[in-house]
Amino acid sequence: MPGPDLQPIALRPADPADAEAVAAIWRDGWRDGHLGHVPGELVAVRTPESFAVRAGERVADTTVAVVDGAVAGFVMVVGDEVEQLYVSAAHRGAGVAGALLAYAERLGREQGHGRVWLAVVTGNARARRFYEREDWVDEGAFDYPAEGPDGPISVPCHRYVKQVQGT
Ligand SMILES: CC(C)(COP(=O)(O)OP(=O)(O)OC[C@H]1O[C@@H](n2cnc3c(N)ncnc32)[C@H](O)[C@@H]1OP(=O)(O)O)[C@@H](O)C(=O)NCCC(=O)NCCS
C-alpha cells in the first residue's frame, strides 16, 4: 500500500495549454542533466525561448504526468526512440519518471517495435542510474546529433535500449 504522502500520478496526452509547464520543466531539467557535460555550443543555443518554442511545436509527441492537478513531468516518444523524459525537481524520486518510462515502453510495444532506445548524455549520472534501475541496457558510447538552429550538434552520449516485445 502506498503511504498517505504518495500522490496519485495520472498520465494523459499533452494539449497546447500544457506547453508552458512543459517548457519550464524541460528548461530547468535540461540544465540539471546537461550543464558541464555537453559542448558550450549546445548550451548557447538552449535558451529559455528555445524550450518554449520546442515545447509548443512538440505537443503532439508529448504525454504529461499530472500530480495534484499540476504537470510534474513529461515524455516525448518518436517511433522507437524515447526522445525526452523530464521530471520537475520537486517530483523527482517519487515514481513519476518510472510511470512515464513504463508508458513509453508500452507505446513502443503497441506500435510493434521489438525494442526501444534512447540517448543519454554520458555525464548525466542520475539519469543513467535511473535507466539502469529500470532494466535498460547500456549499449555504449556514441555521438548524438542534437537538434540546433544551424544543423545538428554532436553530443557525447550513451545509447540505452530495452526489449519490449515478448516480455
Ligand atoms: C532523469 C530523471 C527523469 C529521473 O527521474 P528521478 O525521479 O530523478 O529518478 P529516481 O530518483 O527515481 O532515480 C534516480 C537514481 O539516481 C540516483 N541519484 C540521485 N541523485 C543522483 C546524482 N546526483 N548522481 C547520481 N545518481 C543520483 C538515485 O538515488 C536513483 O538511484 P537508485 O534508485 O539506485 O537509488 C530526472 O532526474 C530528471 O528529470 N532529470 C533531469 C532531466 C534529465 O536528465 N532527463 C533525462 C534526459 S536523457
Ligand as a Chemical Component Dictionary entry (heavy atoms), coordinates in Angstrom:
data_LIG
# 
_chem_comp.id                   LIG 
_chem_comp.type                 NON-POLYMER 
_chem_comp.pdbx_formal_charge   0 
_chem_comp.three_letter_code    LIG 
# 
loop_
_chem_comp_atom.comp_id 
_chem_comp_atom.atom_id 
_chem_comp_atom.alt_atom_id 
_chem_comp_atom.type_symbol 
_chem_comp_atom.charge 
_chem_comp_atom.model_Cartn_x 
_chem_comp_atom.model_Cartn_y 
_chem_comp_atom.model_Cartn_z 
_chem_comp_atom.pdbx_ordinal 
LIG C1  C1  C 0 16.317 11.581 -15.160 1  
LIG C2  C2  C 0 15.032 11.744 -14.356 2  
LIG C3  C3  C 0 13.833 11.713 -15.281 3  
LIG C4  C4  C 0 14.962 10.549 -13.382 4  
LIG O1  O1  O 0 13.873 10.704 -12.538 5  
LIG P1  P1  P 0 14.078 10.685 -10.923 6  
LIG O2  O2  O 0 12.756 10.850 -10.295 7  
LIG O3  O3  O 0 15.108 11.700 -10.611 8  
LIG O4  O4  O 0 14.656 9.236  -10.726 9  
LIG P2  P2  P 0 14.901 8.484  -9.362  10 
LIG O5  O5  O 0 15.148 9.470  -8.246  11 
LIG O6  O6  O 0 13.791 7.519  -9.184  12 
LIG O7  O7  O 0 16.231 7.675  -9.699  13 
LIG C5  C5  C 0 17.441 8.309  -9.873  14 
LIG C6  C6  C 0 18.580 7.408  -9.433  15 
LIG O8  O8  O 0 19.774 8.204  -9.403  16 
LIG C7  C7  C 0 20.226 8.321  -8.051  17 
LIG N1  N1  N 0 20.684 9.707  -7.914  18 
LIG C8  C8  C 0 20.052 10.739 -7.344  19 
LIG N2  N2  N 0 20.830 11.842 -7.451  20 
LIG C9  C9  C 0 21.945 11.458 -8.096  21 
LIG C10 C10 C 0 23.126 12.140 -8.518  22 
LIG N3  N3  N 0 23.290 13.448 -8.303  23 
LIG N4  N4  N 0 24.102 11.442 -9.144  24 
LIG C11 C11 C 0 23.951 10.125 -9.397  25 
LIG N5  N5  N 0 22.833 9.419  -9.037  26 
LIG C12 C12 C 0 21.856 10.088 -8.391  27 
LIG C13 C13 C 0 19.043 7.969  -7.191  28 
LIG O9  O9  O 0 19.487 7.512  -5.926  29 
LIG C14 C14 C 0 18.413 6.878  -8.023  30 
LIG O10 O10 O 0 19.170 5.669  -7.978  31 
LIG P3  P3  P 0 18.740 4.411  -7.042  32 
LIG O11 O11 O 0 17.375 4.008  -7.499  33 
LIG O12 O12 O 0 19.775 3.400  -7.336  34 
LIG O13 O13 O 0 18.736 4.961  -5.653  35 
LIG C15 C15 C 0 15.044 13.068 -13.538 36 
LIG O14 O14 O 0 16.129 13.080 -12.614 37 
LIG C16 C16 C 0 15.154 14.294 -14.419 38 
LIG O15 O15 O 0 14.167 14.792 -14.941 39 
LIG N6  N6  N 0 16.389 14.811 -14.582 40 
LIG C17 C17 C 0 16.657 15.999 -15.360 41 
LIG C18 C18 C 0 16.389 15.779 -16.830 42 
LIG C19 C19 C 0 17.134 14.625 -17.418 43 
LIG O16 O16 O 0 18.319 14.441 -17.197 44 
LIG N7  N7  N 0 16.386 13.835 -18.220 45 
LIG C20 C20 C 0 16.905 12.671 -18.870 46 
LIG C21 C21 C 0 17.435 13.035 -20.196 47 
LIG S1  S1  S 0 18.016 11.556 -21.045 48 
# 
loop_
_chem_comp_bond.comp_id 
_chem_comp_bond.atom_id_1 
_chem_comp_bond.atom_id_2 
_chem_comp_bond.value_order 
_chem_comp_bond.pdbx_ordinal 
LIG C1  C2  SING 1  
LIG C2  C3  SING 2  
LIG C2  C4  SING 3  
LIG C2  C15 SING 4  
LIG C4  O1  SING 5  
LIG O1  P1  SING 6  
LIG P1  O2  DOUB 7  
LIG P1  O3  SING 8  
LIG P1  O4  SING 9  
LIG O4  P2  SING 10 
LIG P2  O5  DOUB 11 
LIG P2  O6  SING 12 
LIG P2  O7  SING 13 
LIG O7  C5  SING 14 
LIG C5  C6  SING 15 
LIG C6  O8  SING 16 
LIG C6  C14 SING 17 
LIG O8  C7  SING 18 
LIG C7  N1  SING 19 
LIG C7  C13 SING 20 
LIG N1  C8  SING 21 
LIG N1  C12 SING 22 
LIG C8  N2  DOUB 23 
LIG N2  C9  SING 24 
LIG C9  C10 SING 25 
LIG C9  C12 DOUB 26 
LIG C10 N3  SING 27 
LIG C10 N4  DOUB 28 
LIG N4  C11 SING 29 
LIG C11 N5  DOUB 30 
LIG N5  C12 SING 31 
LIG C13 O9  SING 32 
LIG C13 C14 SING 33 
LIG C14 O10 SING 34 
LIG O10 P3  SING 35 
LIG P3  O11 DOUB 36 
LIG P3  O12 SING 37 
LIG P3  O13 SING 38 
LIG C15 O14 SING 39 
LIG C15 C16 SING 40 
LIG C16 O15 DOUB 41 
LIG C16 N6  SING 42 
LIG N6  C17 SING 43 
LIG C17 C18 SING 44 
LIG C18 C19 SING 45 
LIG C19 O16 DOUB 46 
LIG C19 N7  SING 47 
LIG N7  C20 SING 48 
LIG C20 C21 SING 49 
LIG C21 S1  SING 50 
# 
